[in-house]
Amino acid sequence: MPSRPLLSLLVLLLAACAGGESPADDSGDGGGADAADAATTGTLSMSFSIVPDVAAIMDEAPAGTFYGALYIEAHVTPTGVTDDAVALETFEVDLDLDPQGSPTAALFESQPLDAGLIYVLGFLDSDDSIVDDVNPDRGDPVTVPGFDDRYEVVAGASSAAEIRFDLLLP
Ligand SMILES: [Ca+2]
């Protein structure tokens, strides 16, 4: 029978392994969420739109690659994210937005997320300026915390989330 110190070491090793791996479930190879997952996590099904007044002042069409990241509410401030913020997921979606403001169809489904409020922060590289560093430059449509770009993840559900570009990066 293992001694107590050995058990402690095993626990530490397991914790280290868990920390180094993705939080993917251990129920198999994608055969669907098990009951426990369904009870605590959900997804966001994202559509996208731009405020018509914002589209009207753009130099180019509101189209291009959207670079997005998901954050829990505790990691978001009115002006950005906290120093210790960790994105739950980063993703890219090609968009071709209606300048009149109609939302797209659902174009992106998040990974399973713990139920709660999630911010979707990012920008549309409408002038196709990204080469190496993925950062918005002047005139890129952006989503910002101050405009309430947060959405509720409901356990066991895929929740519709309309991601809206409220302004251009000054
Ligand atoms: Ca840009």
Boltz pocket constraint, residues with backbone or C-beta under 6 A from the ligand:
constraints:
  - pocket:
      binder: B
      contacts: [[A, 124], [A, 125], [A, 126], [A, 127], [A, 128], [A, 129], [A, 130], [A, 135], [A, 136], [A, 137], [A, 138], [A, 140]]
      max_distance: 6.0
